[in-house]
Amino acid sequence: MKKKKFLALISAVLLVAVLFCACAKETPAPTQAPQTQTPATQAPATQAPDTTSPDQTQEPVALPSFKLGLIVYTNTGGWFDRIYDGVKVLADATGTTFQMGGGSTPDEAVAAVENLCAAGVDGIIDLATGGVSERLLQICEQNGVYFVAANNNLTIEPGYDTFKNNPYYVGSVYADDKKVGYDIAKEMLANGAEKMAIFGLPPGISAAFDNRFTGAYQALEEAGKTAITEARSFVMAEAAQNLLTQFPDVDAIFSAVDSSNYLYQPLISAGYGGKIQISSFDDGSDVSVGFDNGILSHAVEGVNAQAQIAYVLLYNALTDNKMTLDDGSVPDILMPYVLLHSTEEYKAYVELSKGGVYSLEELSEYIVLSNPDASVDNLIKLAQSFGK
């Protein structure tokens, strides 16, 4: 499986750079997945027990196509490209098409879902719920549109106990943002950080952002320290400049957002290379620039893999094969992030992600039309093994 080869790549990179190159060559390019198969799998059609002779060939299952909406708060940068590439390789196999929607605020999240429903989509993959999934599900139910989320922990959103039972809700895939925030800040402190600043958007914009900050503050509290400042603003470029002007002795910046567009150049220009640790999520430009210049210490990846798992949940529901747990509820799947610490690790992840972290062949095992034995339990196991 591709994810296991990714781990081999990372391990080799950390040991010897030459071995990294060798391992990278061993990782099969995602574009070599059987994309030319139409349908996307070789699974036999659902029939009575086989009574044909060995010489007779069964026809593969014909997978139907749909019109889907994909909502992401940005449509540019490497982070978005990896998300789009991952779901596109799955959609292309069945002739399924995507219409994009965007928005990071609650009002924009509602408008995006309304617009996609008006455009006649069959289902929506939402990576920017704005914390208002209850309202989004009401809109989807009114329009007969299935809804799956990723990159957001819907279990802590208002109204979850109600909307989790909505017939058009098919589940979600998310990571533990509090834990990754805690882990990053704790590593920064262990690596000598004494004057840590907090950087990102204002509270209430995203539960994911807020939980990352909560985790970082927990690590600081456990270490008996406090943040020297909290630079949280909609105007992040200005906030970054003010931070460095007012606190020039900062030696760590926990950023809950993309640092590449706001922190890299000010820090590099001011000579912070090798003197500071910063984190970054949802990269908008080349993360390796931060690593190569000695300012970036932690880059967080994995949302593109979440989106692929979410696609499987949605596709099964659209084909009348909604995946449910033993109690009849739909799954909200906790999936680990991958934490990267070097240019080599980042480039290995980018290479792995070409055409999707998971290949078309891998995920066909979890499409019920392709594999009648597909189970939600096995899909959860696949998601939870990510990065291990």
Stockholm file with secondary structure:
# STOCKHOLM 1.0

chainA/1-388         MKKKKFLALISAVLLVAVLFCACAKETPAPTQAPQTQTPATQAPATQAPDTTSPDQTQEPVALPSFKLGLIVYTNTGGWFDRIYDGVKVLADATGTTFQMGGGSTPDEAVAAVENLCAAGVDGIIDLATGGVSERLLQICEQNGVYFVAANNNLTIEPGYDTFKNNPYYVGSVYADDKKVGYDIAKEMLANGAEKMAIFGLPPGISAAFDNRFTGAYQALEEAGKTAITEARSFVMAEAAQNLLTQFPDVDAIFSAVDSSNYLYQPLISAGYGGKIQISSFDDGSDVSVGFDNGILSHAVEGVNAQAQIAYVLLYNALTDNKMTLDDGSVPDILMPYVLLHSTEEYKAYVELSKGGVYSLEELSEYIVLSNPDASVDNLIKLAQSFGK
#=GR chainA/1-388 SS CHHHHHHHHHHHHHHCHHHHHHHHHHSCCGGGSSTTCSSSCCCBCSCSSCCSCTTCCCCBCCCCCCEEEEECSCSCHHHHHHHHHHHHHHHHTTTCEEEEECCSSHHHHHHHHHHHHHTTCSEEEESCCTTCHHHHHHHHHHHTCEEEEESSCGGGSTTHHHHTTCTTEEEEEECCHHHHHHHHHHHHHHTTCCSEEEEESCTTSCHHHHHHHHHHHHHHHHTTCCCSEEEECSCHHHHHHHHHHHCTTCCEEEESSCCTTTTHHHHHHTTCTTTCEEEEESCSSCHHHHHHTTCEEEEEECHHHHHHHHHHHHHHHHTTCCCCCTTSCCCEEECCCEEECSHHHHHHHHHHHTTCSSCHHHHHTTCTTTCTTCCHHHHHHHHHTTTC
#=GC SS_cons         CHHHHHHHHHHHHHHCHHHHHHHHHHSCCGGGSSTTCSSSCCCBCSCSSCCSCTTCCCCBCCCCCCEEEEECSCSCHHHHHHHHHHHHHHHHTTTCEEEEECCSSHHHHHHHHHHHHHTTCSEEEESCCTTCHHHHHHHHHHHTCEEEEESSCGGGSTTHHHHTTCTTEEEEEECCHHHHHHHHHHHHHHTTCCSEEEEESCTTSCHHHHHHHHHHHHHHHHTTCCCSEEEECSCHHHHHHHHHHHCTTCCEEEESSCCTTTTHHHHHHTTCTTTCEEEEESCSSCHHHHHHTTCEEEEEECHHHHHHHHHHHHHHHHTTCCCCCTTSCCCEEECCCEEECSHHHHHHHHHHHTTCSSCHHHHHTTCTTTCTTCCHHHHHHHHHTTTC
//
